[in-house]
């Protein structure tokens, strides 16, 4: 089920959330890099070409691709993120825009990279179909997105404390995989587990990357200091620390 069947994405609020997070984004973006590294392992993009990093954020992977010899355009909804990317000379060009209104001409791009941006779109399949149009005949696409079942630790903690968890509801992995394969992509699912020294550090990691934006709007009554002092008793942990688990769906051109 596409996300807009539940709640339309407020792109203005989303862009604002990511712009607020832009300056400290790289301090908290280990998760994004871990997902990107898994996606990158399936990309044989050695021949330099025109590459768009769609949902570039602060430009971590834009810089990587530029160092590999590609002519890179950093594309993002957030002007703050693009400013951070530009300050670090991450790309050759910078374009602000919405993935669901992709502005690039048909058959104009050699490579299209989108790491953890499509979950902010209302319809995964329609958006991927739209951005595929910009690829040249033998162009390559690589995408990753969040799926339902992400952040179960937050769901569990808030549920045990008798509250509604402040997390977004993503499309199921099955529906995302089906959509990707219907677009002739090789698609697979994998969990990514992050560890933190405390539950608050885990929550700050979400805020630090802008991912604390809620499609349904900010909830009231999430709890004060006493509530957050108690969550350590409920938060799942192992020998490496307090966990945050994400379910990721990947897709690459055949």
N, C-alpha and C positions, 0 to 999 in steps of 0.2 A: 504494500500500500504506500503510495507516495506521501510524503510528509504533509503536503497541503491538504490532504483529506482530513487531517487533524487540526492543523493550525497554520495559517499563512505566515511565511517568514517576513519579519519586519527588517528589511535590508538597511534602512536608515539607522535603526537602533543597533543592528549588528555591526555596521561600519564604525559606529561610535565606540562600541565595546572594544573592538580590535585597535582602534586608534588610541584609546586610553592605555592599552596594554603594550603599545609598540616599543616604547623605550626600554622596557625590561624584558621584552619577549624572548630574546636569545638566552637569558638566564634560566628560563623555565621550559625551553623548547626541546628538551632531550627526547620526549615522546615523539614529537613530529619528526625529529631526525632519525629515530629508530625505525619508524614506519617508512620513511623515505629511503633508508638504506635497504630495507627489504624489497621495496619496489624497484630500486635502482639495480639490484642484483638480477633483475629480469629484463633489463634494457641494454641492448647492444647498440648504443648510439655513438659510435666512434667517429663516423663521418660528419665533419662539421656542417651545420646548416642553420636555418632560421628556427629558433626555439622559443616558445611561449611558456613561461612558468605561470600557470593560471591558478591564482590564489597564492601568490609568491610570499606573502607575509613580509618578514624583514629581509628576505633575499638569500637565505642560507643556500638553497639548492640553485638559485640563479647564479650565485658566485661560483658554485662547483661547475655548472655547465659552461659558464663563460671561460673558466680556466681550462676547460677541455677544448676550447676553440669555437664554440657555437656563438652565433649572434643572438643574444638573449633579450627578450622583452619580458619585464616583470609586470604582471597584470594582477591587480588586486582591487577589492571593493573599498579598502580602507586607505585614505590619503595618508594617515599617520604611518601605516606600515610601509607605504611606498617612499615616504620621506626617509625612514630608517634605511631602507634598501639603497636609496640614492646616496645617502651619506657614506655608505660603505662601498659605493661603486660596484654594486652587485650585478648590474645589468647594463646593456647598451641603450635600452629604451625603457620608459616607464609609462604605463597606461592604467588609468583608474576606470573601473567598470564592473559590471555585473556578469557573472558567468551565464546567467539566464538571458542575457541580451548581448551575446558575444559579438564584439564589434569587428573582428578580423574577417577579411574577405575570404570567400570560398577558394580552396586549393591554393593557399598562400603560405602555409606553414609546413616545415619539415618534421618538427617534433613538438608535441604538446604534452606537457607535464602538469599534473594537478594532484598534489599531495595534501590530503585532508582539507579539501575545500568544498567538495560536492555535497557534504552533509548539511551545508547551509543553504542548499537549493531546495525548491519546493518539489521538484520531480527529477530524480536521478536519471532515468532513461531519456527523458526529453532533453535534459541539459547535455548529456554526453552525445546524444544524436546531433544536437545543434553544434557543439564544438568540433565534432568530427568533420563537419562540412568544411572547416577551415584547413584541413590537412590536404597536402598534395597527394597525388595518386599513390605514391609509395610512402606516404608520411606515417609516422609512428606516434601512438598515444599511450600514455601510462597514467593511471588514476588510482587513488585510494580514497576510501570514505569510511565513516563510522557506521556500525550496524547496531540493531537492537541487541541488548545484552551487555552493552558497554556500561561501565561504572556500577556494577552490581553491589559493590561495597557501600556506596552511598545509599543505594536503594535499601540495602539490608539494615544499615545503621539507623536511618530515619524511620524505617518501618518498625524496628524494635523499640524505638522511642515514641511510637504512636503518632508519627508525623508523615506527611506526604513528601517524598524525596524531591528536591529541587533539581531535577535533571530533565533533559529533553527526551522525547520519544522518537527514536530513529526507525527507519524501515528495517524489516527483517533481513537477515543475511540471505535467506533463500530468495526473497524477491529481488534483492540487489544482484545476486549471482545470476538469476534468470534473465534480468534485464541486460546485464553486461554480456552474457553469452548470446542473447538475441541480437546484439549489435556486433557480433563476430569477434568479441574479445576473449582472450584466455583469462579466466577469472577464478579466484580462489579466496578462501577465508582463513584468517589466522588471528589468534589472540595476541595481544601485547600486554605484558604485565610490568607496571612500574612500581618501584618501592620508595618509601619515604620514611624519614626518621620519626614523624608524628602525623596524626590525622590532619592537623592544621597545615602542615607542610604540603600534604596532598591537595587540600582545598586551595591553598595559595598557588599551587601549580596550575590549577584550572583558571583562577583569576588572572594569573600572570601571563597566560597566553590568550586571554580574551574569551576563553571557552565557557566562562560562567554566564554568558548571555543565555537567557531563557526565552524560547519562542513564545510561550504563553504569558510572558510578563513576569516581573519580579514578584515573588511571593512575600506575603507579610507573615510575621510571627514565626520566623525560622528559628528563633531561640536566642537568648542572650549568652552572657559569659558562662553561666551555670550549665546551659545546654552543651556548649562546646567543650566544657571541661569534662563532661560525661562521655562524649563520643569515643574516647580512647578505650573505654571498657567494652565497646561493641564492635569496634572496627577490626575487620579481619587482618591478621598479620602472620608472617612466617619469620624464619631466621634472618631474612634480608630486610625486614621492616614492614611497615604498613602498606597494604597493597591498593593499587588502583588498576583495574583490568579493563581493557578496551577490546572490542571485537571489530576487526578490520576486514573489509572486502577490497581486494585488489583486482585491477583489470589492465591488461596490456594488449596491444595489437598483435595479432598472430604473425 
